[in-house]
Amino acid sequence: MSIVSEELVHDAFDYLNHEGDKAAKAKGALVRTDFYRRRTRARLILEAPHGSHGMREAWAEAHPDYAEICDKLAECEQEVERHRNARSRAETIIEMFRTESATRRTLGRVA
């Protein structure tokens, strides 16, 4: 009896072969969104009413535009993590299959 089914291994290889572009696009979106978040914060600090630098920073970070881009950044990070976890899961399944196959071969030679 096998712990890892051939279908599960096939799905793992399929993910690794076909989802890499989506993972790369998610990472690119994360980098671009983080850059846009920093630009938005800087712009808002410059647009803030007069006050100390700390007051202008607080005003910028409390601004709805900044909150919106922070939410988008969180979504991007979630997507990158989803792909990272799926890739790790696929690699683990393949490694389990390889280990199980090697063990079966070894037991076959011993018996």
Stockholm file with secondary structure:
# STOCKHOLM 1.0

chainA/1-111         MSIVSEELVHDAFDYLNHEGDKAAKAKGALVRTDFYRRRTRARLILEAPHGSHGMREAWAEAHPDYAEICDKLAECEQEVERHRNARSRAETIIEMFRTESATRRTLGRVA
#=GR chainA/1-111 SS CCSSCHHHHHHHHHHHHHSHHHHHHHHHHHHHHHHHHHHHHHHHHHHSCSSCHHHHHHHHHHSHHHHHHHHHHHHHHHHHHHHHHHHHHHHHHHHHHHHHHHHHHHHHHHC
#=GC SS_cons         CCSSCHHHHHHHHHHHHHSHHHHHHHHHHHHHHHHHHHHHHHHHHHHSCSSCHHHHHHHHHHSHHHHHHHHHHHHHHHHHHHHHHHHHHHHHHHHHHHHHHHHHHHHHHHC
//
